[in-house]
Amino acid sequence: MALCYDSSRYTKDIDFSQTVKYEAGDEGKLLAELESAIQDTVQDMDYGLDCRIQSSELKPRNLLNPTFPVLNLKIGYAYNHDTRQHRRLLEGQVPTVVEIDFSFNETTKSVEEFQIAEGKTLLRYSLIDLVAEKFRALLQQEVRNRYRRQDLYDLHLLINQIPEQLNPLRSEILSALQESCKSKELEISQNSMNGEVIRTRTHEAYELLAAEVEEGTLVEFDLAYEKVMSFYKSLPWYS
């Protein structure tokens, strides 16, 4: 959101999605490849900064065949000249970390290339999938026992900031949302956001976002929610 859509809200974690079906042991292969790639990158950048995987956990735990497993990672970093911190990094105990959530078995309709530097690109969610996934996150709060105030903020920003891009995509957004929710066995309708539970969970600690965004830019919750819900209801549900 910050890099692509000029949001002042920066997240503390990075989310990756994988459409390939998870099989037992896949996380071990991923960790080995990631650790190797991290070390190659550290050497190429030559910043005097070292990075190592500090911890990993596959959720949900204790399930032989999880439907939508997520691998939670913490990548630590420390400067080589900082002997104490670098020693803690090697021991897997450094406090300076970047958190990564790597989701398996995800439904992704479309992706786009995003250039982060000359000759360096990442695959990112298309605008269609981004909006659909943020709506799904709001609608799935009760099922997953989550509180997703940040997704309301992001949706409101997009709806306000780039309506000329979003409005022609309503049909595709709805299609992506319905497909994503179907894959999660989540039933939705045009009136789903009317639910009091969804609204209450979204409102939880919403005011704390003021410390995460540019001063004075946090829209009052009721105004933001009504705007986002209005867009949701305007999707072509019965066309």
C-alpha positions in Angstrom: 0.0 0.0 0.0 2.8 2.4 0.9 4.9 1.7 -2.2 2.1 1.4 -4.7 -0.7 3.7 -3.5 1.1 6.4 -1.5 -0.4 5.2 1.8 1.2 6.8 4.9 0.5 3.5 6.8 3.5 1.2 6.8 3.1 -2.3 8.1 5.5 -4.2 10.3 5.2 -7.5 8.4 5.3 -8.8 4.8 2.7 -11.1 3.4 3.4 -13.6 0.6 0.8 -16.0 -1.0 1.4 -19.3 -2.8 -1.3 -21.0 -4.9 0.5 -24.3 -5.0 -1.2 -26.9 -2.7 0.7 -27.4 0.6 2.2 -30.8 1.3 3.9 -31.9 4.5 7.5 -30.8 4.6 7.1 -27.9 2.1 8.0 -25.5 4.9 11.4 -27.1 5.3 12.2 -26.7 1.6 11.0 -23.1 1.7 13.1 -22.3 4.8 16.3 -23.8 3.2 15.8 -21.8 -0.1 15.0 -18.6 1.8 18.0 -18.8 4.1 20.3 -19.4 1.0 18.7 -16.5 -0.8 19.1 -14.2 2.2 22.8 -15.0 2.5 23.3 -14.4 -1.2 21.5 -11.0 -0.9 23.5 -10.0 2.2 26.8 -10.7 0.3 25.6 -8.9 -2.9 24.5 -5.7 -1.0 27.7 -5.4 1.0 26.1 -3.1 3.6 27.9 -4.7 6.5 24.4 -6.0 7.6 23.8 -9.6 8.3 20.3 -11.3 8.2 19.2 -14.7 9.5 16.0 -16.6 10.1 15.3 -16.4 13.8 12.2 -18.5 14.1 9.5 -20.2 12.1 6.1 -21.6 12.9 3.5 -23.3 10.8 -0.1 -22.5 11.7 -2.5 -24.1 12.5 -0.4 -26.4 14.6 -0.9 -30.1 15.2 -2.8 -30.7 12.0 -1.7 -33.3 9.5 -3.4 -31.7 6.5 -4.2 -28.0 7.2 -6.5 -26.4 4.7 -4.9 -23.0 4.6 -1.5 -23.2 6.4 0.5 -20.1 7.1 4.2 -20.1 7.8 5.1 -17.3 10.3 8.7 -16.3 10.0 10.9 -13.8 11.8 14.0 -12.6 9.9 16.5 -10.9 12.2 19.1 -8.4 11.2 22.2 -6.8 12.8 25.4 -5.1 11.7 28.5 -7.2 11.6 30.5 -4.6 13.6 27.9 -4.7 16.5 29.5 -7.7 18.2 26.8 -8.1 20.9 23.8 -7.8 18.5 25.4 -10.0 15.8 26.1 -12.7 18.4 22.4 -12.6 19.4 21.5 -12.8 15.7 23.6 -16.0 15.3 21.9 -17.4 18.4 18.4 -16.7 17.0 17.7 -14.1 19.7 18.1 -10.7 18.1 15.2 -8.3 18.8 15.4 -6.5 15.5 13.2 -8.6 13.2 11.0 -8.4 10.1 8.0 -10.6 10.3 6.8 -12.6 7.2 3.6 -14.5 6.8 3.8 -17.0 3.9 0.3 -18.4 3.0 -0.1 -21.6 1.1 -3.2 -22.8 -0.9 -4.3 -19.2 -1.6 -6.6 -18.3 -4.4 -5.1 -15.5 -6.5 -6.8 -14.5 -9.7 -4.3 -12.0 -11.1 -0.9 -10.6 -10.2 1.2 -7.7 -11.5 4.9 -7.0 -11.7 6.1 -4.2 -9.5 9.6 -2.7 -10.1 11.3 -2.1 -6.8 14.7 -1.2 -8.3 16.4 -1.2 -11.6 16.2 -4.8 -12.9 14.4 -5.9 -9.7 10.7 -6.8 -9.7 8.2 -8.4 -7.4 4.9 -10.0 -8.1 2.1 -8.2 -6.3 -1.6 -8.5 -6.0 -3.4 -6.8 -8.8 -5.7 -3.9 -7.6 -8.7 -6.3 -8.1 -7.3 -9.0 -5.8 -6.0 -6.4 -3.3 -9.4 -4.9 -2.8 -11.1 -8.3 -2.8 -8.7 -9.7 -0.2 -9.1 -6.7 2.1 -12.9 -7.1 2.0 -12.5 -10.8 2.7 -10.4 -10.0 5.7 -13.1 -7.8 7.1 -15.9 -10.3 6.4 -13.9 -13.2 7.9 -13.0 -11.5 11.2 -15.4 -13.5 13.4 -14.5 -16.8 11.8 -10.8 -16.3 12.3 -11.1 -14.3 15.6 -9.3 -11.3 14.1 -9.6 -7.5 14.3 -8.9 -5.9 10.9 -9.1 -2.1 11.4 -6.1 -1.6 9.1 -8.0 -3.1 6.2 -10.8 -0.6 6.6 -8.2 2.2 6.5 -6.7 0.8 3.4 -10.0 0.3 1.6 -11.1 3.8 2.5 -7.9 5.2 1.2 -8.2 3.4 -2.1 -11.9 4.2 -2.6 -11.2 7.9 -2.0 -7.9 8.1 -3.8 -8.3 6.2 -7.0 -12.1 6.0 -7.7 -11.5 6.3 -11.4 -9.5 3.1 -11.3 -11.8 1.2 -9.0 -15.2 2.0 -10.4 -14.7 0.1 -13.8 -13.4 -2.9 -11.9 -16.5 -3.5 -9.7 -17.5 -6.7 -11.5 -14.1 -8.2 -11.4 -13.6 -7.2 -7.7 -16.9 -9.0 -6.8 -15.9 -12.1 -8.8 -12.5 -12.2 -7.1 -14.1 -11.7 -3.7 -16.7 -14.4 -4.2 -14.0 -16.9 -5.4 -11.8 -16.1 -2.5 -14.6 -16.5 0.0 -15.7 -19.7 -1.6 -12.2 -21.2 -1.2 -12.4 -20.3 2.5 -16.0 -21.7 2.9 -17.3 -18.2 3.8 -20.8 -17.3 2.7 -21.3 -13.6 1.8 -24.1 -11.4 0.5 -24.6 -7.8 -0.4 -25.7 -7.1 3.2 -22.8 -8.9 4.9 -21.2 -5.7 6.1 -24.3 -4.7 7.9 -23.5 -7.2 10.6 -22.9 -5.8 14.0 -20.1 -8.2 14.8 -18.1 -7.2 11.7 -18.5 -3.5 12.5 -17.6 -3.9 16.2 -14.5 -6.0 15.4 -13.4 -3.5 12.7 -13.8 -0.6 15.2 -11.7 -2.3 17.9 -8.6 -0.1 18.6 -9.3 1.8 15.3 -8.1 5.1 17.0 -4.6 3.5 17.4 -4.1 3.9 13.7 -3.6 7.6 14.3 -0.1 6.8 15.5 0.7 4.7 12.3 -0.4 7.2 9.7 0.3 10.8 8.7 -0.9 13.2 11.4 -4.4 14.4 10.9 -5.3 11.9 8.1 -7.2 9.3 10.1 -10.9 9.5 9.1 -13.5 9.1 11.8 -14.5 5.4 12.0 -18.2 5.8 11.2 -17.5 7.9 8.1 -14.8 5.4 6.9 -17.0 2.4 7.5 -20.0 3.8 5.8 -17.9 4.8 2.7 -16.4 1.3 2.5 -19.7 -0.4 3.1 -21.3 1.8 0.4 -18.7 0.6 -2.2 -19.2 -3.0 -1.1 -22.9 -2.8 -1.6 -22.5 -1.1 -5.0 -20.8 -4.1 -6.4 -23.0 -5.8 -9.1 -24.4 -8.5 -6.9 -27.4 -9.4 -9.0 -26.3 -8.5 -12.5 
